[in-house]
Amino acid sequence: MSGTKKELIEMDDWNRRLAKAKVSKQDLDRLVMNFLVIEGYKDTAENFAREAFIDPGVDLSAISDRMEIRSAMHTGDVETAIERVNDLNP
């Protein structure tokens, strides 16, 4: 354990800092797209890419495969997850 103490930021100070932060629409769009891809919202990611005129940065058709692997891992079926990974990337 490190002896580093976390800084406590009061709500007013947080709101002032947040108001000063500049986030571009492009950065925000990339953040949203990243969330959609990671969480497996393929259809929503496709629609968002079209509407926001952005490149998803990944092959959206692979999201279903990723979600199958993720589901297998979450249920403890490591063997199936490994087989799926090997099927996709021999």
N, C-alpha and C positions, 0 to 999 in steps of 0.2 A: 504494500500500500504506500502510495506517495503521500507526502505531507502537504501537498498543494491544497490550499483552501479555495473553494469556488466563490466567485464574486456574486454577491446578491444584488440584483438590479431591481430597483423599485419600478412600479408600473409607469409612473410619469416619465421617468428617465428612459424606460424601454420605448414608450410611445414617441418621445422626442427623437431617439436614435432611429426608430423605424421610419419616421417622417422624413429623415434625412437620407435614407437609403434610396438609391435610384436603381430600379430594376426595369430593363428594357422589355418591350413586348416580345421580342425575339427570345430573350432568356426565359421569360415566363412561359411562352409557348413550348420551349424545349423541356422545361421542368414538367409541365402538364403531360407532354408526350412521353417523357421518361416514366412518369408514374403510371400512365395507362399501359405501357408496354410491360413494365415490371410486374404489375398486378394482373396482367393477362386479359385486359379489356380490348381484345382484338378489333371488334366491330366499331367500338367507340374511337379507338386509335385511328382506324381507317377514315372514319367520318371527320375526326378532328384534323387529320393531315390534309384532307381535301378542303375543309372550310378555312383552315388557318394558312393554307398554301405553304406547308412545310414538309420537308422530307422526314419520314419517321426515323431514319438513320439505321433501321434494322429491317430484316425481312419479316413483315407482319404475319406471313403465313406460318412462320416458325413458332409463333406464340402458343398455338395449340399444343405443339410438341413440348415446349417448355413447361406448360401447365400440367401436362401428363407426368412429366418427370418430377415436377415440384409436388404434385399430389401423391405420387408414389413415395417420395421422401417423407412427406408429412405423416403418412400412414405407417411408416416404418418398413415399407417394402423396398428396401435398398437394392435388392437383386433386380427387380423390375426396372428401377430407375437406371441402374447401370446398363442393363440390356438396351433400354431406350436410347441412352446416350451413345452407346456403341453402334446401334442401328443408324443413328443420325450422323455420327462422326466416326466411321470405322478406323 
